[in-house]
Amino acid sequence: MDIKRSLVLLCSSYGSFLLGQEKAVDTIYIFDNQMNKVKLFHPVRTINPKDVEKNSTNLSELLRYQSSIYIKENGRGAVSSPSFRGTTAQQTAFVWNGININSSFLGQGDVNNIPLFGYDQIEVKAGGGSVVYGSGAVGGSIHLNNILDFNRGFKASVFSEAASFDTYNNFAQASFSNDKLSVKVSGSYVTSQNDYKVPEFVVGNTGFNNVNGRYYNTSVNIGASYKIADQQTISWQNQIFDASQHYPIFEDNGNRTKYKAQTLRSLIAWDIQKIIFRTA
């Protein structure tokens, strides 16, 4: 977004003259351009990376505690579906940098098959104002946005935690930008045996272990933007995701099943900004 300031001085009725002073501010490129229009008329809940660290288990937990979305989760790390009040998961859209990424077959998104880290901004919009992203967004939408900015130099960050049941959560990110080029790379790795024990007093007299409940997921995000001219920029966003979900069994001789997901998302954008002044 180019921000320009101008000073207009109007003289007497015999004539007028114009003095213009312009100051260019580095552009910040957000790929989901429609969201800027939606914010003018509808409330949007914005979750920044610092908020993500407060609920870093997975995307299900983050949305459960920091938004108004109802999450139906079949166990930690297992299949999880979101819905806004009065609608179902089929009316809730996941939008990655302006692209609806709900399953073409099911019409909904599995929250635990979407990485938690690697976004500069997570926005939650409730209500029918999200229909611009498809008829499956009449309940609301969840936006996973990446931002590329210029003249910020080099930055790097690392997040790591360990917990019970061989649970490990790691994320690293690095970025570099000058007046022409902006590059951002991040990667995450989450794994857990997830073999906790449910006490008897919780489920009556049939306490059990969460056997075959382990999960892992790995994601890599790469973004780059280059100014080919003063008002023209070519940008690229890419996400690679690999995950495995094992479905718990409650009997020793039960069938051990799992769901594997491999996803590749890529987006290329060519932004052209042109300002035309007309006088009466």
Secondary structure, DSSP 8 states (H G I E B T S, - for coil): ------EEE---TT--EEE--------EEES-THHHHHTTTS--EEE-HHHHGGG-S-HHHHHHHHSS-EEEESSTTS-EEEE-TT--GGGEEEEETTEE-S-TTTSS--GGGS-SSS-SEEEEEESGGGGGG-GGGSSEEEEEE-EEESS-EEEEEEEEEEETTTEEEEEEEEEEE-SSEEEEEEEEEEEE----EE-HHHHTT--EE-BT--EEEEEEEEEEEEEEETTEEEEEEEEEEEEEEEE-BSSTTS--EEEEEEEEEEEEEEEE--------
